[in-house]
Amino acid sequence: MTKTSPILLTQVEVTELAKELGRTSLMGKTINAHTKDLEDFMALTIDVPGHGEAGGYEHNRHKQNYTYMNLAGRLFQITRQQHYADFVICLLEEYADKYLTFDFHVQKNTNPTGRLFHQILNEHCWLLYTSLAYSCVAEVMTDAQQERIKNRIFEPMLDMFTVKYAHDFDRIHNHGIWAVAAVGICGLAIGKREYLDMAVYGIERNDSGGFLAQISQLFAPSGYYMEGPYYHRYAIRPTCLFAEVLHRHMPEVDIYNYKDKVIGNTVNALLSTAYPNGEFPALNDASRTMSITDMGVQVAVSVYSKHYGVDDNLLGMAKIQDRVWMHSCGLVLSRALEQAEQKASVGMPFWPSVELNEGPDGTHGAQGFIRMQDKKGDVSQLVMNYGQHGMGHGNFDTLGISFFNRGQEVLREYGFARWVNVEPKFGGRYLDENKSYARQTIAHNAVTVDEKCQNNFDVARADSVHGMPHFFSADSDVISGMSAFANQHYDGLSMQRSVFMLALDELESPLLIDLYRLAGEGEHQYDYSHQYEGQIIRTNFDYQSHQELSTLGADNGYQHLWNIASGKTSDTALVSWLQNNTYYTWLGTSSNDSSEVFFTRTGANDPSFNLRSEPAFIYRTHGKTSLLASVLETHGYFNEEFEQSVNARGKVTSIKVLGHDDVASVVQIFTANSLIILMVCNQLTTATSQHSVTFNQINYQWTGPYAVDITAIKQEK
């Protein structure tokens, strides 16, 4: 009988994992939960179905089959219960009977098709997990069984991935990471190491493709993944699994130190993008519900703990996840948490503010994440995109922002237009409305110029440009801010956005301050959009509700927006709304003479009801070079059950543009007790550069990229 050992486990590690059986440790709970889920699945009749709809029964059954084979293989090693191995072998035998009888999938997608799934990506996933399972049970298989599985499943798959679809194998993409990881692991499982070499160095073995090229080009030095957190948490699982494989079977690569520890950096970067509630911002194409409890993130946290060390934030993450990877890496984290909890309670993770650079060399813009705590410990998080487009999954929203506090996303990202695995909704794939609305600039918290999309919705053009970081400052307890330029995203226009969080004793939560400057020739229409959720409470301007609805525009996402109401504004416009138990008041103005606010809702030109019906308000102004300025105040409390409402009006009273030019922008903000002057440099500068501008015969001077002056207002007795 051919000797085949588990690819990711040694006998010593298996022995240590077995000690956790029946314990209440995190690993013990993980093993128990996996065992229960597996036993429930094993009680079902074995089924290897043919082709079906994307996201339908057949699709999901194949996915369940590889998921539970993977668990059963490891549980066989840990428990030595033969029925787990028998389950894997029986299912593999069934696939060996049927796999080559299946033609390539009848449902065509934009990606190549497999024999089991409508896109080859899913077949990569199947091969990766099934190969790991096979390596765990091969020791109790006969030579004939092993050869049959190799000849009728694994070798045909390897040929399909590296010959038939060779053009796709070295593609630098999250699909490519799955492809190389699957091929490399399968090669090890069946004793064909040449496939491991191919997976690491590319089909031509010249580093133009393969795993090392993937992690070198997709992950920036900061670790940020160019397609955004949603696809990052999907790519992180094969990345970490295959890194652990290389650590064990190709130690000469020194994978955990490769490219200045890119594996550790990318895990750290992914975790540091999450909102305080553990959910990931829906940057680029993304689900709004993906969080750190995802299995791929569990694997990543465990791998990081083993190879880069455990800290309080990782312990807090593990406590939220309430699971670890059922592996020796996860055991390190489980034991660290157990030891920490014996000494003191483990708190919630608090990731510091961070700017994550983009591009293989870190020079293609960045993503900014600023966090600030209020007196009660609530964390506000401000996110701004000034990096790369994100390839085919990129949204056209450079300089877009999102904002989170009090356990909820306030300035919201729509995410993708897709109903994952809901077959009646276009097979669970991306809907047409993903292009016509969700990826358009107007669908984000940004400024849309002349009702056009950034880069004219041209992916190739968008991929060729990126934002330019100006400053990122998060060292002060009073004010934190970031600023960036996007000068190639609209023809003839340069854009600069500077956003801040300001902590004032009189305010309950940090005040969000937003300055958006657009410079260029000619007159333009600027639509400053805000995606919110909740009930409008009040405005300081009259508006007309439209009895007969029309769309806000004809294209570029506007065709999907119902024009619900609109009103002219002057000076400072105010819009206040209630979201769950919290009031939010937005005050905005511009350097132009006139403006208008539109209240919109998605759903126009949507005959299949593919879009969620969500509100937004758009501050519209016309002008040449312009500065749009706003603040967002978090305040008050509402409880319908107890009929309580406190501080429903807020304390910020106005915002005014005092002046702006190519050198700087200066705005004035009044609250009930304070006068705030914020000065921001509009040119690349240093921390020691001195600046001076004069607006309305008043001179403003400061050092560094920005400065804030806060003056108390004397209250009359």
N, C-alpha and C positions, 0 to 999 in steps of 0.2 A: 504494500500500500504506500502511495506517495505521501511523504511527510509534508504537511502544510500547517503552518502555525498562524494564529491570529495576527493580522497585520498591525493592529494598534494595541495589543496587550501582551505582556510577558506573564509567565507563570507566577512570578513574585507579585506582580500587580493584581492578578486575579485573586490570589490568596488574601491580599489586603482588602480588596473589595468585598470578598465573601465575609469578612469580619463585620461588615456593616449590615448584614441581613438581620432584620428584626429590630434594628436600633431606631431611635427617634432622631438621629442626626439627619442633616440635610441629605446626605447620601443614602441613609437608610430609608428616608421617606421617598426619595427618588426611585430607588430600586423597588420599593413596595408599590408605588403608583404605576411604574412601568409593568410590573408583574401582573397587576390587576387588569390593566388595559390589554395586555397581551393575552391573558387567559380568556377574557371576554371575546377577543377576536378569534382566537383558536377554537372557540365553541361554535363558530360559524362553519358552514360547509366551505371547503376550499374551492375557489373559483378563479379561473384565469380566463376572463372574457375576451371577446374579440374587439373590434373597433366600435367606438361610440362617439357621442358628441363631446366636444371639448368641455370639460367641467362636469360631464354627466356621470352616470354610474360606472361605466367601464373605465373612464379616466381615473376616477377616485378609487376604484377597486385596485387597479394596478399600483396606485400610489400607496394605498394601505398595505398591499402585499409587500412592497419593498420596505416600508416603514417597520412593519412587524417582523419581517425576516431579520432586519438589522438588530432589533431589540432581542429577538429570540436567540440569535447567535451569541450575543454578549451574555445574556442570562444563562445560556447553557454553560458558558465558561465559568460564570460566577457560582452557579448552583449545582452544576454537573447533573442536572435533571435531563434525562435522555429525551423526554417528550418535546423539549424545546428544539433539540437538534432534529428530531424526526419531523417536526413541523416544517423547518427550513428545507430539509431534504425533499420532503413530499411536494412542497410548493415548487422547488427547483425542477423536480422531475416533471411536473405538470407543464411548466414553462418550456422545458426541453422538448416535450411532445408537440407543443403548439407554436412556439415562436416562429420557426421558419415557414410554417403554413400561413402565417399572416402576411398579406401583402403590405406595401407601404400605405400609410393611413389615407383614407379617402377624403378626410377634411383637410383642405389646403389652407395653410396660414402663410404669413410673410416669412416664416422660418421653415427650413427643410422638415419633412415629415419622417417619423419613425415607424416601426412596425407595431408598436403599442400605443403611441401617443401622436397627437396631431402636430406636435413640434418636437424636434430632436432634443431640445433642452430637457424635456421631461424624461426622455430615454437616458440622457446622461445621468440624471438623478437616480433613475432605477438601477443603472449599472453600478454606480458608486456604492449605494447602500447594499445592494445584493452581493457585490464582491466582498464587502466587509463581512457580511453574514456568512458567505461561503467559506471565507478564511477561518471563521470560528468553528465551523462544523466539519470541515473537510477531513479532520483526523479520524472521524467515525464513519466516513464514507468508503466504499470499495473503490479500487482503481477504476473499475468499469463505470461506476457512477460518476466519478470525477471526470473521466474522459468524455462521457456523454454530455455533461453540463458544459464542459469547455467547448466541445465541438458544435453543439447545437444552440448555445446561447452566447457565451462570452466571446469566442473567436469571431463569429459573424458580426457581433456588435462592434468589436474592435476594428474590424475591416470596414464596417459602415462609417464609423466615426473618423478613421484616419485615411481611408482611400476614397470611398464614395463621396464623403463630405469633407474631404481634405481642405477644400477652400475655406471651410468654416471653422476648422479645428484651431487655427492660429489667430482667429479673430480676437482683437483686444476688446473685451466686452465681458459682462457678467456671465453670458453664455459660455464664453471661452474658458473662464475659470472652472466652471462645472465640467466642461469637456476634458480639459487636461487632468483634472483631479480624478475623474472617473476612469480615464484610460490608464493613468499611472497606477491607481490602486488595483484595477483589474489585472494589469500586467504582473504586478507583484503576486496577486492571489493565485494566478495560474502558472507562475514560474517563468514568465517571459519578461525579463527585466528590460529588454530593449524598449518596451512600451513606457517604462518609467523614465528612461532617458529622453524619449520623444516628448513625454509630458512635461518634463522640466525644461528642455532646451528647444522645443519646437520640432516640427516634422523634419526640417532640414538640419536640425541640430546646430543652428547658427545663431541662436538667441533672438531671431526675428519673431518667434512665437514661443509658446510654452509658458509654464508657470512663472518663471523668473521675469519674463517680458511682461506678463500680465500684471504682476504686482509692482513692477517698476513703472509702468505707464499709467495704470488706472489709479494708483494711490499716490497722492502727493507726499512730499516729505513730512507734512503735518499728519498724514494718514487719511486725509479726507478723500472720499470716493466720489468721483466726478458725477455720477448719476444721482447722488443724493442719498439720505439715510434709508429710505425704503428699499432701494436696490442694494445699498451697502449691507443691510442686515441679511439680505438674500445671498450676496456674494461672500459674506464673512464666513459662512458655514463651510463651504468647500475650501476656502482659503485656509481656515484654521485646521480643518481635518487633514488637508494635504500637507500643510506645514508640519504637523505632528508626524505624518508618514515620512517626510524627508528627514526630519530630526532623527528618526529611528533607523531608516534604511539608506539614507544618503547623507551621513553626517558631514561629509566634506563640504557640502554647500553651506553649512553653518546658518541654517535658514532663519533662526531667531535673532541673528545679528545682521542678516543680509540687508543691504541698503539702509544702513543706520537704524536697524531694528524696525523695519517697515511693518512687520506683523504686529508687534506691540503698539506701534504708533497708530495703526489703522483701527485696532480694537479700542484704544483710548479715544480716538477721534469720534468713532461711532457713538460710544457711550456719552461723550461730552456734548453731542447734539440734542440729546433727549430733553424734553420738557420736564419740569419737576415731578409731574405725575407719572413719568416713565414712558409716555408716548413720544413718538418721533414726529417732528414737524414734517408736514406733507410737502417737502421741497421737490420740485420736478414731478414727474408722474409718480403718484404715491397714494396708497391707502391712508385714510385718516385714522385708522384704528390699530396700526402696527406699533408695538411697544417693546420694551426691553425683556418682556417675558417670552418673546419669540425663541424657538429652540436654537436657531442659529446664534443668537446673542448669548444664550446659556452656554453653548459650546465655547464661544469666544471669551467669555468671562472666566471660564474654567481654564482654558489654555493660557490666558494672560496670567492668571494666578500662579500657575505652575512655573512658567518660564520668565516672568518679569516681577513677580512678587505680589503680595496682598496688601491692600491699604484699606482705610475705613470706607472709602467710597465703594470699593469692590465688595466689601462685606455688606454694605447697605444694599447694593444691587442684588446680591445673592439672596438677601432676606426678602426683597420684593419678589424676585423670581420664584422663590420657594422651591427651587429645583437646581440641580447641578448636572453637568454632563456625566453620564454613567461611565466613568473612565477614571484612570488614576489622576488625571488633571483635575477632575471634579472633586476627587477625594482630598486633594490638597486644600481646596477652597472650603469644603465641608468641615474639615478638621480645624481650619483657621477660624471659621465662624463659631464652631462649638467652643473653642478655647476662649474667644473674645466674649462670648455670651456668659461664660462662667465668671468673668471678671466684671463685666458691666453690660448694660443694654446696648445694642447696636442701633445707631440712629439712621435716619434717612440719608441717602447720599446727597452731597451738595457739590456739584461740579463748578469750578471757577469759570469766570468769563474767559473766552478763548477766541482767537482769530485763527482759523484753519486755512492755510494757503492752499492753492490749487495748482494742478499741472504737475508733470513728472519732475520738474525742477523747482516747483513752488512759485513760479513767476506768472501764473495765469489767473490773477485775482485771488479772491478769498471768500470765505463765508464767516460772518461775525456773529458771535453768541455772547450777549451781555446779560449777566444776572445780578440782581440786587435784592437784598432782603429788607423788609420793613421791620418795625419795632416788634411785631408779633411773630416774626420768623417766616412770614409768607414770602415766597420767592417770585419776583417778576422776571420774565425772560424776554429779551428783545432779540430778534433774529433778522439779519439782513444778508441778501444774496448779492455779492459783487464779484462772482467768480466766472467759471466756464459755463457753457450752455448745458452740458450734460448729454451730449450725443442724441440718439434717437428718442430718449426719454426726457430730454430737456424741455423746460417751459420757457417762454419768452418773457421773462420778468426780472431781468437784471435791475438791481436796486429795489426790488420788492422786499417788503418786511412782513413779519408776523409778530404778534405780541401775546404773552401768556401771563396771567396771574390768578390768584385765588382759585386754583385748581381747574382753570378753563382757558381755552384759546379765545382771545378777545378779538384781535384783528386776525382773521382766519384765512387759512389756505384751503382752497376748494379740493385739492387733491386730483386724482385722475377721474375721468369719466369712464367708468368700468364697473361691472358687477362681477367680481371674481368668482368663477366657477358656477355662476347662475346661467345655465345653458340657454334658457329662452331669451336672455339679453345678449344676443350676438355671440352665443357660445361662451360667454364669460370673458370674452376678449375685449380689447379696447374698442370703445364705441366711436362712431364718426364724430360725436360731439366732443371727444377728447381733443381733436384738432380744431373743431369749429368754435369751441368755447374754453374748455379747461386749461389749455396751454396758451391761450391768447393773453396778451398783456392786460386787457381790461378785467380779466377774471382774478387779478391779483391786487394786492395793496401797493399800487405804484401809480405813476402818471402815464397815461396814454396820450400820445400826441396825434392830433388830427384824425382821431378814430382809426389809427393804424397800429398794427402790431410791430413790436421791435423786430428789426432785421427782416421785415416783410414776411415773417413766418418762413424764412428760408433757413433750413437746418445747416446747410453747408456754410452759409454766410455767418450764422450765429456761432458755429463751432470755430470760426476763424478769428473771432474777437473775444474779449473778456473785459471784466471790470478792472479798475485800477484802484487799489487801496490808497487812501489818503492818510487817515490816522485811526488808531484803535487805542483807547485809553480807558482802563477799568481799575485804576489803582486807588481812586478816591472813594471815600464813603459818602460823599455829597453828590458827585456827578460822575457818570461814566458815559462815554460816547464813542461813536465810530463814524467815519465818513469815507466816501468812495466816489469815483468818477466812472461814468459810462459814456464815452465820447464817440463811439462808432455804431451805436445801436439805432439811431435815427439819422437819416441823411441831413447834413447841415446843422445838426444840433449836438451840443455837448450837455451832459447832465451830471449833477452832483447832488448826492443826498447825504445829509448829516443828521444822525439821530442820537438822542441822549435820554438817559434816565436821571432825573434830579430828585434827590431826597430833601424834603423840607419838613421841619418839625410840625407845621400846621396841617400837612397833608397826611392822609392815612397810608398811602402807598406812593412809591416813586412816580413822578410825573413824566410821561413820555413826551418829549419835544422832538419835532420833525421839521427839518428845513430841506426843501427840494428845489434846487435851482436849475433852470434850463436856459441855455444861452445859444443864440444863433441869429441868423438873418430872417427877416420877414415876420409876419403875423401868424400865430398858431393858436389852435384850440388845445387847451390842457385839461385833461380829465383826471382828477386826483381821486382815485377810487378807494373805498373802505368796505371790506367784507366783514359784516358783523353777524351776530345772532341775538335775537331777543325782541323786545317790544319797545318801540319808540315812545319815550315819555314826554319830551318837550323839545321845542326849537325856539329860537329867538327871531324867526322870520315867518312870514305868512307863506303858505304853499297851497297849491291847487291840486286836489286829488282828482285824477282823471277817471271819469265815468266810462269812457270808451278807451280801451287800452291800445296803444301802438308800441312798436319796438323803438328802442333808443337809437338804433341805426340799422344799416343794411348788411354789414359784414364785420369780420374780425372780432367776432364774439358779441358785438352789439345787437345782432339779429336775434340773439337768445335772451335779451333783457327786456322785460316789460317796463315801460315808463309809467310807474305807479302814481307818482306825484312829483311836483317841482315847484320851486319858488326862488325869486330873486333875493339876493342878500347884499348887505353893505357892511363895511367895517369888519367886525368879527362875526362869523357865522357860528351858531351853536346847534349841535345835535346831541341829544341825550337819550340813552336807552337803558333798559333793565335786562340783564342777562342772569338768569337764575336768581341768586340772592344779592347781586351787586349792581350798583349803578355805575355807568360810564358816561362821561361828558367830553365830547370832542369840540374844540373851538379852533376854527381855521380862518385864515385870511391870505391875501396875496399882495404883491406889489402892483397889481393892476387895478383899474377903477371899478370894474363891475364883475360880478360873479353870480352863479346860480347853483343850486343844489338839486340833484335828481335823486329820488328814491326809486330803486329798481328791484326787480325780482326775476330770477332765472325761470325759464319755462316757455318762452316764446319760440316759435318755429321748432317745436319738439314733439312731433306727432306720436312718437313711441314712448313718451314720458321717461326718457333716458336721464334727464338732468334732475338733480334734487332742486326743490323749490327753495331758494335761499335769498335773503335780502342783501342789499348793499346801498350805500349812498355815495354819490359822486359829486365832488366839488368841481365845478367847471368855470374856467376863466379863459379869457382871450388876451393875447398880448405878444410882444416880441420877447426879448430876454426877460425872464420873470423869476420871482422867488415865491414859492408857495410855502406857507408856514402854518403849523398846527400844534396843538397840545392835546393829550388825552389824559383825563383825570379819572382815577379809580376812587370811588367814594361810597359811603353809606351801606345800608343793609336793609333787605326786605324779606319778610317771612309771612307768607300768605296764611299759613296755618294759625299763627298767633296774631295775625293782623297787625304786624309791626312794620314800620318804615322809618328809618333814621337817616338823616343827612342826604336827602334825595337830590339836593341841588348842587353840591360841590362848592369849592372855594375859589377856583380860577375864574376870573371875570373877563379877561380879554387878552388878545395877542395882536401885536402890530409890527409890521415891517418898517424899521426905521431907515433902512437903506441897504443896497447891495450893489456891488460892481465886481470887476474881475479880481479885485484884491480880497474883499471880505463881504460877509453878510452880517447884519446886526438886527436883532429883534428885541422887542420889549414885551414882557408878560406881567400882567397884574393878577395878584391873588388878593384875598381879603386882607392879608397882613403884610404882603411883600411886593416889592418892585424888582423884577428880574431883568437884567440886560445880558443877553447871550451874544457873544461875538465869535464868528467862525471864519477862519481863513479859507479863501477859495482857490488857493494855489498850494502846490506841494511845498511843504515847509518842514522845519525841524523843531524840536522841543525848546530850543534856545533862540529861535528867530523872533525878532521884534516886529510888530505890525502897528500901523497907524492909518486910520481912515476918518474922513469927515463927512457926515451926513446932516443936512439941515443946520449947518454951522456949528455942530457939536463934534468935537474930536474924540475918537475912541482909540485907546492904545492898550496893547497887551503883548505878552510873550508866549510863544508856542502856537499850536494849531487852533486853539480856541480858549476862551475865558468866559467866566460867568461872574456877574456882580449882583449880589443880592442885598437889597436895602429894606429894612423894616419900615413899614408904614405906621405912623403914629395914629392910634385910634382916639377919636374924640370921646371924652368922658361924658 
